Amino acid sequence: MMTLPGASKKGFCFITTAVCERQDKPDDCYELMTLRAYRDEYLMSTEDGRALVDEYYDIAPGIVQIINMQKDADEIYEELYKNCLAPCISCIEAGEEEQCRELYTRMVRGLQKKYLYS
């Protein structure tokens, strides 16, 4: 069975997975492992964090599916990496978990508005 970029059932980091797959990074790359650990150890430790993760699981697959249909998908994913994922990882490394949460949430909300509600 072929899976679309970003449709990782193992990690459920749909957008990050799609970005990393476009960059030919493995499923156990530093970015994915860091953000999965952040999700599991930080976000899933609170009720609000779990609700945010659940909402993300509902909307992110649709966002990735629509981005994958864009002619400039590679550029979109590269911009997401540069403008959100790399800064989020830097926040995690610096112990600024809430800043990461704000950045990632802003990214998802922007993508949701652009690709799902346009």
C-alpha positions in Angstrom: 0.0 0.0 0.0 1.4 3.4 -1.0 1.2 6.2 1.5 1.0 9.9 0.6 3.8 12.1 1.9 2.9 13.2 5.4 0.4 10.4 6.1 2.6 8.6 8.7 0.4 6.3 10.8 3.4 5.6 13.0 4.1 9.1 14.1 1.0 11.2 13.4 3.3 14.2 12.7 1.6 14.7 9.4 2.9 18.1 8.3 6.4 17.5 9.7 6.5 14.1 8.1 5.6 15.5 4.7 8.2 18.2 5.0 10.9 15.7 6.0 9.9 13.2 3.3 10.2 16.0 0.7 13.8 16.6 2.1 14.5 12.9 1.8 14.9 12.5 5.5 14.2 9.2 7.2 11.3 8.6 9.5 13.7 8.6 12.4 15.4 11.9 11.5 16.2 14.4 14.2 13.4 16.7 13.4 10.7 14.0 13.5 12.1 12.4 16.7 12.4 15.8 18.4 8.8 16.9 17.6 7.4 13.5 18.4 9.1 13.5 21.8 7.8 17.1 22.3 4.3 15.9 21.5 4.4 12.8 23.7 6.3 14.2 26.7 5.0 17.8 26.7 1.8 18.3 24.9 0.2 15.0 25.9 0.9 15.7 29.6 -1.9 18.2 29.8 -5.6 18.2 28.9 -5.2 21.3 26.7 -2.2 19.7 25.0 -4.1 16.5 24.3 -7.0 18.5 22.9 -4.6 20.4 20.6 -3.1 17.1 19.4 -6.5 15.6 18.8 -7.5 18.7 16.7 -4.3 18.5 14.8 -4.9 14.8 13.9 -8.3 15.8 12.6 -7.2 18.6 10.3 -3.5 18.0 9.4 -4.1 15.0 7.0 -6.4 17.2 4.9 -3.9 20.0 4.8 -1.1 17.7 3.7 -3.4 16.2 1.0 -4.2 19.6 -0.4 -0.5 20.8 -0.3 0.5 17.6 -2.1 -1.8 18.6 -5.0 -0.1 22.0 -5.4 2.3 22.5 -8.2 4.7 24.3 -5.8 4.4 21.7 -3.0 8.2 21.4 -2.6 8.5 25.2 -2.1 5.6 25.2 0.3 7.2 22.5 2.4 10.6 24.2 2.3 9.0 27.4 3.6 7.3 25.5 6.3 10.6 24.0 7.4 12.4 27.3 7.3 9.7 29.5 8.9 8.2 27.1 11.4 9.7 23.6 11.9 13.3 24.7 12.3 12.3 27.6 14.7 10.1 25.1 16.7 13.0 22.7 17.1 15.2 25.6 18.3 12.6 26.5 20.9 12.5 22.9 22.1 16.2 22.8 22.3 16.2 26.0 24.3 13.5 24.7 26.7 10.9 27.1 25.3 8.1 24.6 24.9 5.3 27.1 25.0 7.0 29.2 22.2 7.1 26.0 20.1 3.5 25.4 20.8 2.5 28.9 19.7 4.6 28.7 16.5 3.3 25.3 15.5 -0.3 26.2 16.3 0.0 29.5 14.3 1.4 27.4 11.3 -1.4 24.9 11.5 -4.1 27.6 11.8 -2.6 29.5 8.8 -2.5 26.4 6.7 -6.0 25.4 7.8 -7.3 28.9 6.7 -5.4 28.9 3.4 -6.0 25.3 2.3 -9.2 24.0 4.0 -11.3 27.2 4.3 -10.3 29.1 1.2 
